[in-house]
């Protein structure tokens, strides 16, 4: 009876996905920030630079107001308590820039909530500080935590610009330019968040702290030496500013966005404008068009448009094509053939920044978005390889060979895999006083990326733990297991995600599933299963770096946990049947189980909902359950 219900669920999910495929073979589903950071930044940028987009501003305003909670605050994940000071500040000012009066009830509630959250000193997002500094609502430090001249340091330096992660660099380059230029788009009609009497002291204290921390001791120098130092500093700043501008321009994608990210593109528009680019300049116009192409209707906010961080078409297409094939859709099916053509056409052929630490770099990876051509990543590459591996013909075979070579070339020296680049984990970077430096400024090996890579190498490429580089990766995973038996997942929420990736990867390459570390992980999973049979984890887990249960279960996290248990058990467990029951009762139904954001961007700041996740991961887990246990 269970397998009949599982098969019915599989058939339903297959039908739902086939119906949503686009004409070009892709799946274009939402990649939605739960919060409003990008929307707020977009409004402030448009109004600050004098770019007229009234319809877009109105749409983003409507979504922002819809996301405000009853206590007046905004949150970056649904159960964040008591609210998020950075998000609340961003929305308060963005709504005024959109034309709302500070006397509007929503803004009055936001002002009260911000005070309750602790005010300016509780803003912990560097991006928020930057956007508020641009409008005169947060102090520019005399020196940014990193000097602009870091772009001039050679690669032989103990720390240099390319020691930072690629996704950090494309945000840092425009931020360094802005910190150098210090533009101010303050409007006199905008009311501050704090009362004038309180604001002055708080603002002055923040400014004094930043200046004392980052100032040079010029008062100890003679006038002549001070003048000479300033002249030299000025020349270095000009040279570094030119290099920052060049760095930005060289990484603009064909759609006009910087690295295909909306957040870096917004900063780029600010920085180039401050550097003298008029709004009519082709680079500015193309960037704005690219930004507008990322607008997508948020199905969970009454279809109100939002600016996506980027598109997830490449990622969704690879995941869905593989899941459909795993569920029994043949490679010859038009949907699979169309998806394969789409993916093969987007395999990278250019060498990007990732080549710097690779001994013999050869292009062959895939990126996350449909316009990404120079920034491949490990997760999208293994996902795409799974999707195209079963296709017939010389082109798919060559693509798989190139992709595998690229993947193996990206293994870190410690044995694990990171997201975008190789060996970007300089410990000195962690000492730089940047908010979120540990999570955003480096690109270390992670359990989720290492586990997913092993899963591909074992299950699809046929490699086992007897191969030296596979052995090193498995050992890396064992060394980075948490004390409770779980693994931390950097790009998903969070310990359920990491444990799923690690267990499926280890099992795929033939690690004995009865050894203590794997058994401990299984015990941890079974111990956190909820009474309804599902699994649910809060976005707060990655902020506090420990598992935090959610009050309810989600479809994607239940599917991950179920798939992990399937990977390491020869026979079905009652816990698996209960997880299947949970999935089958809720698939294709709206609600918290489908809507909770289980994609991780930046701990405590950015969480995302993939519209595909509540469909594709249950399909994959149910298919694996049927395929493995169908005889029982």
C-alpha positions in Angstrom: 0.0 0.0 0.0 2.8 2.4 0.9 4.5 1.9 -2.5 1.3 2.6 -4.4 0.9 5.9 -2.5 4.6 6.7 -3.1 4.2 6.0 -6.8 1.1 8.2 -7.0 3.0 11.0 -5.3 5.9 10.5 -7.8 3.5 10.6 -10.7 1.9 13.8 -9.4 5.2 15.5 -9.0 6.4 14.5 -12.4 3.3 15.9 -14.0 3.6 19.1 -12.1 7.2 19.6 -13.2 6.7 18.7 -16.8 3.9 21.2 -17.0 6.2 24.0 -15.8 9.0 23.5 -18.2 9.8 26.5 -20.4 10.0 26.4 -24.2 13.8 26.6 -24.2 14.0 23.4 -22.0 14.7 25.2 -18.8 12.7 25.5 -15.5 12.5 29.1 -14.4 11.2 29.0 -10.9 11.6 31.6 -8.2 14.8 32.2 -6.2 13.3 34.6 -3.6 14.9 36.4 -0.7 12.6 35.9 2.3 13.6 39.4 3.5 13.6 42.7 1.7 17.3 43.7 1.6 17.7 43.8 -2.1 14.3 45.4 -2.7 15.2 48.2 -0.2 18.6 48.7 -1.8 17.1 48.9 -5.2 14.6 51.6 -4.2 17.3 53.7 -2.5 19.6 53.3 -5.5 16.9 54.3 -8.0 15.8 57.4 -6.1 19.4 58.4 -5.1 20.7 58.3 -8.7 17.6 60.0 -10.1 16.4 57.0 -12.1 12.7 57.0 -12.7 11.0 53.6 -12.4 7.8 54.5 -10.6 6.0 51.2 -11.4 8.9 49.1 -10.0 9.3 51.3 -6.9 5.5 50.9 -6.2 5.7 47.1 -6.7 8.7 46.8 -4.3 7.0 49.1 -1.8 3.9 47.0 -1.8 5.9 43.8 -1.1 7.9 45.5 1.6 4.8 46.7 3.4 3.3 43.2 3.1 6.4 41.7 4.8 6.2 44.0 7.8 5.1 42.0 10.9 2.5 43.1 13.5 5.2 44.3 15.9 6.5 46.8 13.3 9.8 45.0 12.5 11.0 43.1 9.5 12.7 39.7 9.6 15.1 37.8 7.4 13.5 34.4 8.2 10.0 33.8 9.5 10.7 32.8 13.1 13.5 35.3 13.7 12.9 36.8 17.2 12.5 39.5 18.1 13.1 41.0 14.6 16.0 42.2 12.6 17.5 45.7 13.2 19.3 45.9 9.8 16.2 44.8 7.8 14.0 47.2 9.8 16.3 50.2 9.2 16.6 49.4 5.5 12.9 49.3 5.0 12.2 52.4 7.1 14.4 54.5 4.9 13.6 52.8 1.6 9.9 53.3 2.1 10.5 57.0 2.7 12.7 57.2 -0.5 9.7 55.5 -2.2 7.5 58.4 -1.2 5.9 57.4 2.1 5.6 59.9 4.9 7.3 59.1 8.2 3.9 59.7 9.7 2.4 56.7 8.0 1.4 54.1 10.6 3.7 51.5 9.1 6.7 53.7 9.6 5.7 54.8 13.0 5.5 51.1 14.1 8.9 50.5 12.4 10.5 53.4 14.3 9.2 52.0 17.6 10.3 48.5 16.7 13.8 49.7 15.8 14.2 51.4 19.1 13.1 48.2 20.9 15.6 46.2 18.8 18.5 48.3 20.1 18.9 51.0 17.5 21.9 51.8 15.3 24.3 49.7 17.4 22.3 46.6 16.6 22.9 46.9 12.9 25.2 44.0 12.1 25.1 43.9 8.3 28.0 45.6 6.5 25.8 46.0 3.4 23.1 47.8 5.5 25.8 50.1 7.0 26.9 51.0 3.5 23.5 51.7 2.1 22.7 53.8 5.1 26.0 55.7 4.8 25.1 56.5 1.2 22.1 58.4 2.4 23.8 60.0 5.4 22.1 57.8 8.0 25.2 56.0 9.2 28.7 57.4 9.6 31.3 56.9 6.9 34.5 55.8 8.8 37.7 57.8 8.0 39.1 54.5 6.9 37.1 51.6 5.6 38.1 48.3 7.4 40.1 47.6 4.3 42.1 50.3 2.5 41.4 50.8 -1.2 45.1 50.2 -1.8 44.6 46.5 -1.1 43.9 46.2 -4.8 47.6 47.1 -5.4 49.1 44.4 -3.2 50.8 41.6 -5.1 49.9 38.0 -4.8 53.0 37.4 -2.8 51.6 39.5 0.1 50.5 37.8 3.3 47.0 39.1 2.5 45.8 40.6 -0.8 42.5 41.2 -2.7 42.3 37.7 -4.2 42.5 36.1 -0.8 38.9 37.1 -0.4 36.2 35.0 -1.9 34.9 35.8 -5.4 31.4 36.7 -4.1 33.0 39.0 -1.5 35.3 40.6 -4.1 32.5 41.7 -6.5 30.8 43.4 -3.6 34.0 44.8 -2.1 35.4 46.4 -5.2 32.4 48.9 -5.5 32.3 49.2 -1.8 35.9 50.2 -1.6 35.3 52.8 -4.3 32.3 54.2 -2.4 34.2 54.3 0.8 36.9 56.3 -1.1 34.4 58.7 -2.7 32.0 58.9 0.3 29.0 60.2 -1.7 26.0 61.4 0.2 22.4 61.2 -1.1 20.8 62.5 2.0 17.4 64.1 1.4 16.2 66.7 3.8 12.7 65.3 3.8 13.8 62.0 5.1 13.2 61.6 8.9 15.7 59.6 10.9 15.0 56.5 12.8 16.0 57.8 16.2 14.9 61.0 18.0 17.2 64.0 17.3 18.4 64.2 20.9 19.3 60.5 21.0 20.5 60.3 17.5 23.3 62.8 17.9 25.1 61.0 20.7 24.6 57.5 19.2 25.7 58.7 15.7 28.7 60.6 17.1 29.8 57.6 19.3 29.7 55.3 16.2 31.6 57.8 14.1 34.3 58.3 16.8 34.7 54.6 17.3 35.2 53.9 13.5 37.6 56.8 13.1 39.7 55.9 16.1 39.9 52.3 14.9 40.8 53.0 11.3 42.7 56.4 11.5 46.4 56.9 10.8 48.5 58.5 13.6 49.2 61.6 11.4 49.2 63.9 14.4 52.6 62.5 15.4 54.2 63.6 12.0 55.7 66.9 11.0 53.7 69.2 8.6 56.2 68.4 5.8 56.1 64.7 6.3 52.4 64.7 6.7 51.9 66.6 3.4 54.3 64.2 1.6 52.4 61.2 3.0 49.1 62.6 1.9 50.4 63.3 -1.6 51.7 59.7 -1.8 48.4 58.4 -0.4 46.5 60.3 -3.0 48.4 58.9 -5.9 48.0 55.4 -4.5 44.3 55.9 -4.1 43.9 57.1 -7.6 45.8 54.1 -8.9 43.8 51.7 -6.7 40.5 53.4 -7.7 41.3 52.9 -11.3 42.1 49.2 -10.7 38.8 48.8 -8.7 36.9 50.2 -11.7 38.7 47.9 -14.1 38.0 44.9 -11.9 34.3 45.7 -11.9 34.0 46.4 -15.7 35.8 43.2 -16.5 33.3 41.1 -14.6 30.1 42.4 -16.1 28.0 39.6 -17.6 26.2 39.9 -21.0 23.0 41.0 -19.3 24.7 44.0 -17.8 24.9 42.7 -14.2 28.0 42.3 -12.1 28.7 38.6 -11.8 24.9 38.2 -12.3 24.1 39.3 -8.7 21.6 42.1 -8.1 23.3 43.1 -4.8 26.7 43.7 -6.4 25.0 45.3 -9.4 23.3 47.9 -7.2 26.6 48.7 -5.5 28.3 48.9 -9.0 25.7 51.5 -10.1 26.3 53.5 -7.0 30.1 53.3 -7.4 30.3 54.1 -11.1 27.9 57.0 -10.6 30.2 58.3 -7.9 33.1 57.8 -10.2 31.5 60.1 -12.8 29.4 57.7 -15.0 26.1 59.4 -16.0 22.9 57.4 -15.9 22.9 57.4 -19.7 26.2 55.7 -20.0 25.8 52.3 -21.8 27.3 50.4 -18.8 24.7 52.0 -16.5 21.8 51.5 -18.8 22.7 47.8 -19.4 23.1 47.2 -15.7 19.7 48.7 -15.0 18.1 46.5 -17.7 19.9 43.5 -16.2 18.6 44.4 -12.7 15.0 44.7 -14.0 15.3 41.3 -15.7 15.7 39.8 -12.2 12.3 41.0 -11.0 10.0 38.1 -10.2 6.6 37.7 -8.7 6.8 36.3 -5.1 4.0 33.7 -5.0 4.0 33.7 -1.2 3.5 37.5 -1.0 0.3 37.7 -3.1 2.5 37.6 -6.3 4.1 40.9 -5.4 7.3 41.5 -7.5 10.7 41.3 -5.8 14.2 41.6 -7.1 15.9 38.2 -7.1 19.5 38.0 -6.0 20.0 36.2 -9.3 18.1 33.7 -11.4 18.1 30.0 -10.5 17.3 28.7 -14.0 20.5 26.8 -14.5 20.4 25.2 -11.0 16.7 24.4 -11.2 17.0 22.9 -14.6 19.8 20.6 -13.6 18.1 19.5 -10.3 14.8 18.9 -12.0 16.1 17.0 -15.0 18.1 14.7 -12.8 15.2 14.1 -10.4 12.9 13.3 -13.3 15.3 10.8 -14.7 15.8 9.2 -11.3 12.0 9.0 -11.0 11.8 7.0 -14.3 11.5 9.6 -17.1 13.7 8.3 -19.9 16.6 10.3 -21.3 14.9 10.3 -24.7 11.9 12.1 -23.4 11.5 15.5 -25.0 11.6 17.2 -21.6 14.9 15.6 -20.7 16.4 16.2 -24.2 15.3 19.9 -24.0 16.8 20.3 -20.6 20.0 18.6 -21.7 20.4 21.0 -24.7 19.8 24.0 -22.4 22.5 22.8 -20.0 25.0 21.8 -22.6 24.7 25.2 -24.2 25.7 26.8 -20.8 28.7 24.9 -19.9 31.5 27.4 -19.4 34.2 27.8 -22.0 36.0 30.8 -20.5 38.6 30.9 -17.7 37.5 33.1 -14.8 39.1 34.1 -11.5 38.8 30.5 -10.3 41.8 29.6 -12.4 44.2 31.4 -10.1 44.9 28.5 -7.8 44.4 25.7 -10.2 47.6 24.1 -11.6 46.3 23.4 -15.1 43.0 25.2 -15.4 40.6 24.0 -18.0 37.0 25.4 -18.4 34.1 23.0 -18.1 32.1 23.9 -15.0 28.6 25.4 -14.8 27.2 28.4 -13.0 24.1 29.1 -11.0 22.2 31.5 -13.2 21.3 31.3 -16.9 23.6 34.4 -17.7 26.6 33.2 -15.7 29.6 32.7 -18.0 32.7 33.3 -15.9 31.8 32.2 -12.4 31.2 28.4 -12.2 30.6 26.6 -9.0 31.0 23.1 -7.7 27.4 22.5 -6.7 26.0 23.5 -10.1 28.6 21.6 -11.9 27.8 18.3 -10.2 24.1 19.0 -10.6 24.5 19.6 -14.3 26.7 16.5 -14.7 24.0 14.4 -13.1 21.5 15.8 -15.5 23.4 15.3 -18.8 25.3 12.1 -17.9 22.5 9.9 -19.3 22.2 11.7 -22.6 23.5 10.0 -25.8 25.9 11.4 -28.2 29.5 12.8 -28.5 28.6 16.3 -27.2 27.2 15.0 -23.8 30.2 12.7 -23.4 32.7 15.5 -24.0 30.8 17.8 -21.7 30.9 15.2 -18.9 34.6 14.6 -19.4 35.3 18.4 -19.3 33.1 18.9 -16.3 34.7 16.0 -14.3 38.2 17.4 -15.1 37.1 20.9 -13.9 35.6 19.4 -10.8 38.7 17.4 -9.8 40.9 20.4 -10.4 38.9 22.3 -7.9 39.5 20.0 -4.9 41.1 21.9 -2.1 44.5 21.0 -0.6 42.7 19.9 2.6 40.7 17.3 0.6 37.3 19.0 0.6 35.5 21.1 -2.0 34.4 24.8 -1.7 31.8 26.6 -3.7 33.5 28.8 -6.2 37.3 28.8 -6.0 40.2 26.6 -4.8 42.1 27.2 -1.5 40.4 30.6 -0.7 40.7 30.2 3.1 43.5 32.5 4.3 43.1 32.6 8.1 44.3 36.3 8.1 41.1 37.2 6.3 39.1 36.2 9.3 40.9 38.8 11.4 39.7 41.6 9.1 37.0 43.6 11.0 34.2 43.0 8.4 30.8 41.9 9.5 30.3 38.3 8.4 33.9 37.9 7.3 34.0 34.3 8.5 31.0 33.3 6.4 31.3 35.6 3.3 34.9 36.7 2.9 36.4 33.2 2.6 35.4 30.2 0.5 36.5 27.2 2.5 35.8 23.5 2.1 32.3 22.7 3.4 30.5 19.4 4.3 27.6 20.1 1.9 29.8 20.8 -1.1 32.2 17.9 -0.3 29.4 15.5 0.3 27.5 16.4 -2.9 30.7 16.0 -4.9 31.3 12.6 -3.4 27.7 11.6 -4.2 28.3 12.5 -7.8 31.7 10.8 -8.0 30.4 7.6 -6.4 26.9 7.2 -7.7 27.3 8.7 -11.2 31.0 8.5 -12.1 31.5 5.1 -10.4 34.5 6.1 -8.2 35.0 4.6 -4.7 36.8 5.2 -1.5 39.8 3.3 -2.8 40.7 6.2 -5.1 43.2 8.6 -3.4 41.4 11.9 -3.9 38.0 10.3 -2.9 39.7 8.9 0.3 41.0 12.4 1.2 37.5 13.9 0.8 35.9 11.3 2.9 38.5 11.8 5.6 37.9 15.5 5.5 34.2 14.9 6.2 34.9 12.7 9.2 37.3 15.4 10.6 34.6 18.0 10.3 31.6 16.1 11.8 30.0 17.9 14.7 30.1 16.4 18.2 26.4 15.5 18.0 26.9 13.5 14.8 25.6 16.1 12.4 27.4 18.1 9.7 27.0 21.9 9.1 25.7 22.9 5.7 26.8 26.3 4.4 24.4 26.7 1.5 21.2 25.3 2.9 19.4 25.4 6.3 21.5 23.9 7.8 22.5 20.9 9.8 19.9 18.7 8.2 21.2 19.9 4.9 24.8 19.2 5.7 24.1 15.8 7.3 22.1 14.7 4.2 25.0 15.8 1.9 27.6 14.1 3.9 25.8 10.8 4.4 24.7 10.4 0.8 28.2 11.2 -0.3 29.9 8.8 2.0 27.5 6.0 1.1 27.9 6.6 -2.6 31.6 6.0 -2.5 31.3 2.8 -0.5 32.1 3.9 3.0 30.9 1.2 5.5 27.5 2.4 6.7 27.8 0.6 10.1 30.9 2.5 11.2 30.4 4.6 14.4 30.5 8.1 12.7 27.8 7.2 10.2 25.7 5.5 12.9 26.1 8.6 15.1 24.8 10.8 12.2 21.8 8.5 11.8 21.0 8.6 15.5 21.1 12.4 15.3 18.7 12.5 12.4 16.3 10.0 14.1 16.5 12.0 17.3 15.3 15.3 15.6 12.4 13.8 13.7 9.2 15.7 14.5 6.0 14.0 15.8 4.3 14.5 12.4 7.1 12.4 10.7 8.8 15.4 9.1 11.9 17.4 9.8 12.1 21.2 10.3 15.1 23.4 11.2 15.2 27.1 11.8 17.2 29.6 9.8 18.7 30.6 13.2 20.8 27.5 13.2 23.5 29.0 11.0 23.6 32.2 13.0 24.2 30.5 16.3 26.1 27.6 14.8 24.0 24.8 16.4 20.9 23.0 15.4 17.7 25.0 16.2 14.4 23.1 15.6 11.6 24.8 13.8 8.1 24.6 15.2 6.9 22.7 12.1 8.3 20.5 9.4 9.2 21.5 5.9 9.1 19.6 2.7 12.7 20.1 1.6 14.2 19.3 4.9 12.1 16.2 5.3 13.1 15.1 1.9 16.8 15.6 2.7 16.6 13.7 6.0 14.6 10.8 4.3 17.1 10.6 1.5 20.0 10.5 3.9 18.4 7.6 5.8 17.7 5.7 2.6 21.4 6.0 1.6 22.6 4.2 4.6 20.0 1.5 5.2 19.3 -1.7 3.2 15.8 -2.0 4.5 13.1 0.7 5.2 12.7 2.0 8.7 9.4 3.1 10.4 10.9 6.6 10.5 11.2 6.6 6.8 7.6 5.5 6.3 6.5 8.4 8.6 8.6 10.8 6.6 7.1 9.5 3.4 3.6 10.0 4.9 4.5 13.6 5.8 5.6 14.3 2.2 2.7 12.6 0.5 0.2 14.4 2.7 1.6 17.9 1.8 3.2 17.9 -1.6 1.8 20.4 -4.1 0.0 22.2 -1.3 0.8 25.7 -0.3 1.6 26.5 3.3 4.5 26.9 5.7 5.9 23.4 4.9 6.5 24.5 1.3 7.2 28.2 1.9 9.9 28.2 4.6 13.2 29.6 3.2 15.7 26.7 3.4 18.3 28.3 1.2 21.2 30.0 3.1 22.9 33.1 1.8 24.6 34.9 4.6 24.0 33.8 8.3 21.7 36.2 10.1 21.3 38.4 7.0 20.1 36.5 3.9 17.8 33.5 3.5 16.1 32.3 0.3 13.2 30.3 -0.8 13.6 28.2 -4.0 10.2 27.6 -5.5 11.5 24.3 -6.9 12.6 22.8 -3.6 9.2 21.8 -2.3 8.8 19.7 -5.5 12.2 18.5 -6.6 13.6 17.2 -3.3 10.5 15.2 -2.3 10.5 13.8 -5.9 14.1 12.7 -5.5 13.6 11.2 -2.1 10.4 9.4 -2.9 12.0 8.0 -6.1 15.0 6.8 -4.2 12.8 5.1 -1.6 10.8 3.3 -4.4 13.9 2.4 -6.3 15.7 0.9 -3.4 12.9 -0.7 -1.4 10.4 -1.6 -4.1 10.9 -5.3 -3.4 9.9 -5.1 0.3 
